[in-house]
Amino acid sequence: MSEDLKQAALDYHEFPRPGKISVELTTSAATARDLALAYSPGVAEPVREIARDPENVFRYTAKGNLVAVITNGSAILGLGDLGPLASKPVMEGKSLLFKKFAGIDSIDIEVDAESPQAFIDTVARIAETFGGINLEDIKAPECFEIERVLIDRCNIPVFHDDQHGTAIVTAAGMINALDIAGKKLDEAKIVTLGAGAAASACMKLLINMGAKVENIYMLDRKGVIHSGREDLTPEKAIFATETDKRTLDDAIDGADVFVGLSGPNLLSADQLKKMAATPVVFACANPDPEILPSVAHAARNDVIMATGRSDFPNQVNNVLGFPFIFRGALDVRASAINEEMKEAAVRALVDLAKEPVPQDVLDAYGLESLEFGPEYIIPKPTDTRLFGALSMAVAQAAIDTGVARLPLPAHYPLTTLADIV
């Protein structure tokens, strides 16, 4: 970033008061009677009702609209393991996005845990407080076990957004990009550079949506993950293929798709030239992608390109997913966010990108027109229709798969934040 932007970022977080979130009162506390109702003696009445029937906690407390954003700070953005305290600005930012885009109250929790098990135990013991848990910035492979165990131990949705949020937006963009390229997901040869949490989740979800595991070539720091390797974690072993390909240069030859979740400038123009006709390139390393769009378009005039950055077309941005996924899950009091709910979110994003783009979205990006095509394969984050489309799709999938405890609320489908009040 430029020095001006760095200072602006620091000022944004410091002024007019430190941080990005606060706690607000939702009811009156102006009179002595208000205080008697809010605390002693009045508070005893909802306590008794909840003790009598635990489901009453959703009637008398904020639990049903409260999500915790929890981390151990072991994989902060692209900055690495800087510890829980350094992760707090990111977690506050995630809480801000929950509130801004989906009206969900959210609090950040940074856990200084000496082991994955200690982290699991800490989160499990406080889970009753919340309606959902968003795990964030936890390194692989520990994140896989942490999420799996917490899903088993908690009766509320537990969702590692670095894995599944990235996967949902990537899958939606990929399906649309292949559609534009005239290709089918179940036939596409896919090369994935990176084998961490996000890459594994992306490929698993694409397989659930129709991709063939035998058509996927995943690479870690040692090269292609193949069946002859004996150093693979269980998560990597899923993608081990029978192949003589060993390097990115080998794997990229004739590939239809490149998905980068690795580091800057790792895909060269010469390698891009080796890909099949109308290649789909998702270069999602931040802030510097595996290949810059300018380099990619100079090498291939038929490339369909996406990155993780807002200053290029087709931003793969998790904010397209997680606020609305949790909104739908909370509103039907889902016990989990299952694969069917994730797939429903993918399909909602796929369909929304094909709808006419509202004027307010065009205005936000200074555009005269925008339509489904190589420069627009996934919705823009400012598209207010995401709120209703994804929330409805996820809530309905929760009902259809039996993890919902409530029917669709009477105010569904949602159109604005006012609908949930």
Backbone torsions as a table, in degrees:
resi	resn	phi	psi	omega
1	MET	NA	154.7	174.0
2	SER	-68.9	160.2	179.3
3	GLU	-61.7	-37.2	178.5
4	ASP	-61.9	-42.9	-178.9
5	LEU	-70.1	-36.6	176.8
6	LYS	-60.7	-45.7	-179.6
7	GLN	-67.8	-37.5	177.6
8	ALA	-62.0	-38.1	179.1
9	ALA	-65.9	-41.6	178.3
10	LEU	-66.1	-42.9	179.0
11	ASP	-63.8	-38.9	179.8
12	TYR	-58.5	-39.2	-177.4
13	HIS	-82.0	-19.8	-177.3
14	GLU	-95.4	-33.7	-172.8
15	PHE	-118.9	150.6	0.9
16	PRO	-77.4	-10.4	171.6
17	ARG	-147.9	150.2	-174.6
18	PRO	-60.1	139.1	176.6
19	GLY	92.3	-178.0	-174.3
20	LYS	-124.1	-7.1	-177.4
21	ILE	-133.8	161.3	175.8
22	SER	-151.0	172.1	176.9
23	VAL	-101.8	133.4	179.6
24	GLU	-119.4	153.0	176.3
25	LEU	-81.8	142.2	180.0
26	THR	-107.9	-1.2	-178.8
27	THR	-144.9	170.2	-174.8
28	SER	-71.1	141.6	173.2
29	ALA	-140.2	42.3	-171.5
30	ALA	-95.3	-23.5	-172.4
31	THR	-122.7	169.5	176.6
32	ALA	-62.4	-36.0	178.2
33	ARG	-65.6	-42.2	177.1
34	ASP	-55.9	-46.4	-177.9
35	LEU	-66.9	-34.6	177.5
36	ALA	-67.4	-31.1	176.8
37	LEU	-79.4	-38.1	-176.6
38	ALA	-70.6	-36.1	-178.5
39	TYR	-128.6	-132.9	-174.9
40	SER	-79.3	134.7	6.0
41	PRO	-95.2	-9.9	-169.7
42	GLY	-62.2	-33.2	-175.5
43	VAL	-62.2	-18.3	179.8
44	ALA	-63.1	-29.1	-175.9
45	GLU	-67.4	-50.7	175.3
46	PRO	-64.3	-30.2	176.0
47	VAL	-59.5	-46.6	180.0
48	ARG	-63.7	-39.9	-178.9
49	GLU	-66.6	-37.7	178.7
50	ILE	-71.2	-38.3	176.9
51	ALA	-63.1	-35.9	178.7
52	ARG	-70.5	-41.3	-179.6
53	ASP	-144.5	105.9	-176.6
54	PRO	-54.8	-26.7	179.3
55	GLU	-64.2	-19.5	178.5
56	ASN	-67.4	-12.4	176.5
57	VAL	-59.2	-29.7	179.6
58	PHE	-76.9	-20.7	177.2
59	ARG	-81.3	-36.4	-167.0
60	TYR	-113.1	-1.2	178.2
61	THR	-135.6	176.0	-178.0
62	ALA	-86.0	5.3	-174.4
63	LYS	-52.3	-41.5	-172.3
64	GLY	-68.5	-13.7	179.4
65	ASN	-125.4	28.9	-174.3
66	LEU	-123.0	122.8	178.7
67	VAL	-120.2	133.9	175.3
68	ALA	-94.8	133.4	172.2
69	VAL	-101.8	111.7	-167.8
70	ILE	-122.9	137.9	179.9
71	THR	-147.6	166.2	166.4
72	ASN	-112.4	3.2	176.4
73	GLY	70.5	24.2	-175.0
74	SER	-89.0	-8.1	178.8
75	ALA	-151.7	69.8	-173.1
76	ILE	-81.2	113.5	179.8
77	LEU	45.9	-127.7	174.4
78	GLY	-101.4	16.9	-172.0
79	LEU	-96.8	-14.1	175.6
80	GLY	92.1	-156.8	-175.1
81	ASP	-88.0	91.7	179.9
82	LEU	-109.2	5.5	176.5
83	GLY	90.6	163.1	-174.3
84	PRO	-63.6	-38.8	-175.7
85	LEU	-64.4	-42.1	-179.5
86	ALA	-67.2	-19.5	-178.9
87	SER	-80.4	-11.3	-171.6
88	LYS	-58.9	-41.6	177.5
89	PRO	-59.5	-36.2	178.7
90	VAL	-68.1	-43.8	-178.3
91	MET	-67.3	-39.2	174.1
92	GLU	-61.1	-38.8	178.7
93	GLY	-62.7	-39.5	177.8
94	LYS	-64.0	-41.8	177.5
95	SER	-62.5	-39.1	176.5
96	LEU	-58.9	-44.0	-177.9
97	LEU	-66.8	-38.3	175.5
98	PHE	-57.0	-45.6	-177.4
99	LYS	-71.5	-45.0	-175.8
100	LYS	-63.7	-45.5	-171.1
101	PHE	-94.5	-25.9	-175.1
102	ALA	-131.4	4.5	178.3
103	GLY	66.7	22.3	-178.5
104	ILE	-94.2	126.7	174.0
105	ASP	-70.6	135.5	-174.6
106	SER	-146.0	142.8	178.4
107	ILE	-130.2	141.0	179.1
108	ASP	-90.6	142.7	178.6
109	ILE	-134.8	120.7	179.3
110	GLU	-108.5	121.0	-172.4
111	VAL	-107.5	120.6	175.4
112	ASP	-91.2	88.4	-174.3
113	ALA	-111.2	138.3	-177.1
114	GLU	-80.8	-10.1	-179.1
115	SER	-158.7	161.3	174.7
116	PRO	-55.9	-38.5	-179.5
117	GLN	-65.3	-38.8	177.7
118	ALA	-64.5	-39.6	176.7
119	PHE	-63.0	-46.5	179.2
120	ILE	-57.6	-48.3	-177.8
121	ASP	-62.5	-41.4	179.9
122	THR	-61.7	-49.0	-177.8
123	VAL	-66.4	-43.0	-179.4
124	ALA	-60.5	-36.2	-176.5
125	ARG	-74.4	-21.6	179.1
126	ILE	-105.6	1.1	-173.6
127	ALA	-62.5	-28.5	-179.1
128	GLU	-58.7	-23.6	-178.0
129	THR	-65.6	-27.7	-163.9
130	PHE	-115.4	161.5	172.5
131	GLY	-89.0	-17.7	178.9
132	GLY	-164.6	160.2	179.7
133	ILE	-128.4	123.8	174.5
134	ASN	-104.0	108.2	174.8
135	LEU	-79.9	144.1	-172.5
136	GLU	-149.3	142.9	170.1
137	ASP	51.9	50.3	175.7
138	ILE	-114.6	129.0	-171.8
139	LYS	-71.5	156.0	171.9
140	ALA	-87.0	151.7	2.0
141	PRO	-87.6	-1.8	-176.3
142	GLU	-58.1	-32.6	-175.6
143	CYS	-61.4	-31.9	-178.6
144	PHE	-65.2	-47.7	-179.3
145	GLU	-68.7	-40.7	180.0
146	ILE	-58.9	-48.7	-179.5
147	GLU	-65.2	-44.2	-177.4
148	ARG	-59.8	-45.5	-177.6
149	VAL	-69.7	-40.6	-179.8
150	LEU	-66.6	-35.9	175.0
151	ILE	-60.7	-40.6	179.4
152	ASP	-68.3	-36.0	-173.1
153	ARG	-87.8	-21.3	-174.8
154	CYS	-107.7	148.2	178.7
155	ASN	-104.8	25.1	175.5
156	ILE	-127.2	162.4	179.2
157	PRO	-61.3	130.2	173.2
158	VAL	-121.5	124.3	-167.2
159	PHE	-141.3	116.6	176.5
160	HIS	-88.5	101.9	-170.5
161	ASP	-68.6	-30.5	177.2
162	ASP	-58.3	-33.2	175.8
163	GLN	-82.2	-66.1	-163.8
164	HIS	-82.0	-34.3	176.5
165	GLY	-63.9	-45.5	176.5
166	THR	-60.5	-42.6	-177.8
167	ALA	-64.0	-41.2	-177.2
168	ILE	-64.9	-47.3	-179.1
169	VAL	-68.7	-40.1	177.9
170	THR	-62.0	-46.0	-178.7
171	ALA	-61.8	-42.5	179.5
172	ALA	-62.7	-48.4	178.6
173	GLY	-62.2	-38.0	-178.7
174	MET	-65.8	-45.3	179.9
175	ILE	-59.9	-43.7	-179.9
176	ASN	-70.0	-39.5	179.2
177	ALA	-62.9	-43.0	178.5
178	LEU	-66.2	-35.5	176.4
179	ASP	-60.3	-46.4	178.8
180	ILE	-63.5	-36.7	-179.6
181	ALA	-76.3	-6.9	-178.7
182	GLY	75.4	29.9	-178.2
183	LYS	-121.3	161.5	-179.5
184	LYS	-110.3	141.2	-178.7
185	LEU	-58.9	-39.0	-175.8
186	ASP	-74.7	-6.0	177.9
187	GLU	-113.3	-10.0	-173.0
188	ALA	-72.6	136.0	171.8
189	LYS	-88.9	120.4	-170.9
190	ILE	-117.4	128.0	174.7
191	VAL	-110.4	127.0	-178.7
192	THR	-118.8	117.0	178.0
193	LEU	-98.1	110.7	-171.9
194	GLY	120.0	138.4	-177.4
195	ALA	-135.4	28.8	178.6
196	GLY	-85.2	-160.8	-174.9
197	ALA	-60.5	-47.1	-177.2
198	ALA	-66.1	-43.9	-178.8
199	ALA	-62.9	-45.0	179.6
200	SER	-61.8	-43.9	-179.6
201	ALA	-66.4	-39.6	178.5
202	CYS	-59.7	-47.0	-177.1
203	MET	-70.1	-37.7	177.7
204	LYS	-61.8	-42.8	-179.5
205	LEU	-69.0	-39.3	176.7
206	LEU	-62.3	-37.1	176.1
207	ILE	-64.0	-42.9	177.0
208	ASN	-61.2	-31.4	-179.0
209	MET	-85.2	-6.2	175.3
210	GLY	133.2	-12.0	178.4
211	ALA	-66.2	153.5	-179.7
212	LYS	-100.2	129.2	-178.0
213	VAL	-60.6	-31.8	-179.8
214	GLU	-70.7	-12.8	177.6
215	ASN	-97.1	4.6	-177.5
216	ILE	-105.8	127.9	174.8
217	TYR	-116.1	106.9	-179.7
218	MET	-100.2	137.9	-179.8
219	LEU	-121.6	135.4	169.5
220	ASP	-110.1	-163.2	-176.5
221	ARG	-64.4	-20.6	-178.7
222	LYS	-95.7	0.5	178.7
223	GLY	111.4	-158.0	-176.5
224	VAL	-62.6	135.6	175.3
225	ILE	-83.0	107.2	-175.6
226	HIS	-126.6	166.8	-172.0
227	SER	-68.1	-15.1	179.5
228	GLY	-84.5	-7.2	-178.6
229	ARG	-81.7	142.2	-178.6
230	GLU	-112.4	10.8	-175.9
231	ASP	-111.3	21.8	-171.4
232	LEU	-92.9	137.3	169.6
233	THR	-71.5	163.4	177.3
234	PRO	-56.1	-35.5	-179.2
235	GLU	-67.5	-38.3	178.5
236	LYS	-75.8	-35.4	-175.7
237	ALA	-60.6	-26.2	177.5
238	ILE	-55.8	-32.5	-173.2
239	PHE	-103.2	11.0	179.0
240	ALA	-72.8	121.7	-177.3
241	THR	-113.4	158.2	173.3
242	GLU	-80.5	102.5	-176.6
243	THR	-156.2	155.1	174.1
244	ASP	-98.5	4.6	177.3
245	LYS	-75.4	137.5	-175.8
246	ARG	-128.4	-22.5	-176.2
247	THR	-124.5	168.2	175.4
248	LEU	-61.0	-38.4	179.7
249	ASP	-61.3	-37.2	176.2
250	ASP	-67.9	-49.1	-171.4
251	ALA	-69.4	-33.3	-172.4
252	ILE	-74.2	-17.4	-177.2
253	ASP	-63.5	112.9	179.2
254	GLY	80.5	5.9	-178.8
255	ALA	-70.4	145.3	175.5
256	ASP	-85.8	-31.2	-171.2
257	VAL	-135.2	139.1	168.4
258	PHE	-121.9	126.9	174.0
259	VAL	-119.0	117.1	179.8
260	GLY	-107.5	120.5	174.1
261	LEU	-133.8	59.6	-168.2
262	SER	-136.2	-90.6	-175.7
263	GLY	-156.6	177.0	-172.5
264	PRO	-72.0	142.3	168.0
265	ASN	57.9	37.6	-179.3
266	LEU	-96.6	-9.6	174.0
267	LEU	-111.5	119.8	-177.4
268	SER	-89.2	162.6	176.5
269	ALA	-61.5	-38.5	179.7
270	ASP	-64.5	-37.5	177.7
271	GLN	-69.0	-39.2	177.2
272	LEU	-60.4	-37.9	179.8
273	LYS	-64.0	-21.2	-179.3
274	LYS	-82.8	-9.6	-177.9
275	MET	-73.8	166.2	-179.4
276	ALA	-68.2	172.3	177.9
277	ALA	-58.7	146.2	-178.2
278	THR	46.7	63.4	-178.9
279	PRO	-71.9	148.2	176.3
280	VAL	-107.3	121.4	-176.4
281	VAL	-123.1	114.8	173.6
282	PHE	-107.2	97.0	-179.1
283	ALA	-101.1	91.5	-164.1
284	CYS	-105.6	7.6	173.6
285	ALA	-63.1	140.1	-179.9
286	ASN	-123.7	143.4	0.7
287	PRO	-83.5	-12.5	-177.7
288	ASP	-107.6	117.4	-175.9
289	PRO	-72.7	168.3	179.0
290	GLU	-60.9	-30.0	171.7
291	ILE	-150.5	134.7	179.6
292	LEU	-72.4	144.5	177.6
293	PRO	-54.3	-37.9	179.9
294	SER	-62.1	-39.9	178.4
295	VAL	-69.2	-42.6	-178.1
296	ALA	-64.0	-45.5	-178.0
297	HIS	-70.8	-28.4	175.6
298	ALA	-69.8	-31.5	-179.6
299	ALA	-82.2	-35.1	-176.3
300	ARG	-140.4	123.3	177.3
301	ASN	-85.1	-1.2	-179.4
302	ASP	-109.7	7.6	-176.4
303	VAL	-74.9	140.8	171.1
304	ILE	-106.3	120.3	-163.7
305	MET	-121.3	138.2	171.0
306	ALA	-136.3	151.9	176.2
307	THR	-138.4	-177.9	174.6
308	GLY	-94.3	6.1	-172.8
309	ARG	-102.2	146.8	-177.7
310	SER	-80.5	-14.4	-177.8
311	ASP	-90.9	6.1	173.6
312	PHE	-123.9	156.3	175.4
313	PRO	-61.5	157.7	172.9
314	ASN	60.4	58.7	177.5
315	GLN	-77.5	123.5	172.8
316	VAL	-83.1	99.6	-170.0
317	ASN	-126.6	122.4	-177.7
318	ASN	-61.4	-21.2	-179.8
319	VAL	-65.9	-14.7	172.8
320	LEU	-68.4	-14.5	-172.7
321	GLY	-121.8	-62.7	-164.2
322	PHE	-59.2	-38.0	-179.0
323	PRO	-62.9	-38.6	-174.3
324	PHE	-83.2	-28.9	174.5
325	ILE	-64.9	-46.4	177.2
326	PHE	-67.5	-35.8	178.0
327	ARG	-57.4	-49.5	179.5
328	GLY	-64.1	-40.6	-179.7
329	ALA	-65.3	-44.2	-179.8
330	LEU	-65.1	-38.7	-172.5
331	ASP	-70.5	-20.4	173.7
332	VAL	-111.8	13.1	177.7
333	ARG	51.5	52.6	-179.7
334	ALA	-68.2	145.6	177.8
335	SER	-85.3	-13.1	-178.5
336	ALA	-160.7	165.3	168.0
337	ILE	-109.8	102.8	-172.2
338	ASN	-94.7	179.7	-176.1
339	GLU	-63.0	-37.1	-180.0
340	GLU	-64.4	-35.6	177.8
341	MET	-68.6	-38.5	176.5
342	LYS	-64.1	-44.3	-179.6
343	GLU	-65.3	-35.7	177.1
344	ALA	-63.9	-38.2	177.1
345	ALA	-64.6	-40.3	177.0
346	VAL	-59.1	-49.5	-176.9
347	ARG	-63.7	-35.9	178.3
348	ALA	-64.8	-40.5	177.6
349	LEU	-66.7	-42.0	178.2
350	VAL	-57.1	-48.2	-176.8
351	ASP	-69.2	-40.0	-176.3
352	LEU	-64.3	-35.0	179.7
353	ALA	-63.8	-20.7	-178.1
354	LYS	-92.2	-5.4	178.5
355	GLU	-82.7	156.1	175.0
356	PRO	-56.5	139.6	-176.5
357	VAL	-82.8	126.5	-178.8
358	PRO	-64.0	156.0	-177.5
359	GLN	-63.4	-36.4	-177.8
360	ASP	-65.7	-29.0	175.3
361	VAL	-71.0	-43.6	176.8
362	LEU	-59.3	-42.9	-180.0
363	ASP	-63.3	-39.6	-177.7
364	ALA	-63.3	-29.7	-178.0
365	TYR	-107.4	7.7	177.4
366	GLY	63.9	37.8	-176.6
367	LEU	-113.1	148.5	175.1
368	GLU	-86.5	-32.1	179.3
369	SER	-154.5	158.1	178.2
370	LEU	-160.6	128.6	179.1
371	GLU	-144.3	161.7	-178.1
372	PHE	-51.8	125.1	-177.9
373	GLY	170.6	-171.3	-175.2
374	PRO	-56.1	-28.7	-179.2
375	GLU	-94.2	0.8	-178.5
376	TYR	-152.1	89.1	-177.9
377	ILE	-110.2	-14.2	176.3
378	ILE	-139.4	152.0	-178.0
379	PRO	-60.9	160.0	175.3
380	LYS	-82.9	147.8	-179.0
381	PRO	-59.6	-24.7	-179.2
382	THR	-83.0	0.5	-177.4
383	ASP	-74.3	109.7	-175.5
384	THR	-68.1	-14.3	179.0
385	ARG	-70.1	-18.7	177.5
386	LEU	-57.1	-38.3	-176.3
387	PHE	-55.7	-49.1	-178.5
388	GLY	-80.1	-41.7	-173.4
389	ALA	-65.7	-48.2	-177.3
390	LEU	-74.4	-42.1	-179.8
391	SER	-59.0	-44.2	179.9
392	MET	-64.3	-45.1	-178.0
393	ALA	-63.1	-43.3	-178.4
394	VAL	-69.3	-43.3	179.3
395	ALA	-61.5	-44.1	-179.9
396	GLN	-65.1	-39.2	178.1
397	ALA	-65.2	-35.8	176.9
398	ALA	-63.7	-41.6	177.4
399	ILE	-65.1	-46.3	-176.7
400	ASP	-63.9	-28.7	-177.4
401	THR	-100.7	4.9	171.4
402	GLY	81.1	14.1	178.3
403	VAL	-100.1	-2.4	177.9
404	ALA	-85.6	142.5	177.0
405	ARG	-102.6	-9.1	-179.9
406	LEU	-131.0	155.5	171.1
407	PRO	-74.7	175.1	174.6
408	LEU	-58.3	133.6	176.9
409	PRO	-61.3	155.4	-177.6
410	ALA	-62.3	-27.6	-176.4
411	HIS	-85.5	3.6	176.3
412	TYR	-81.0	150.5	-3.0
413	PRO	-73.2	146.3	-178.8
414	LEU	-72.8	147.6	173.0
415	THR	-126.0	-37.1	178.4
416	THR	-138.3	167.4	177.4
417	LEU	-60.3	-26.9	179.4
418	ALA	-61.5	-23.7	-177.9
419	ASP	-64.2	-27.5	-173.7
420	ILE	-90.8	-6.6	-178.3
421	VAL	-78.6	NA	NA
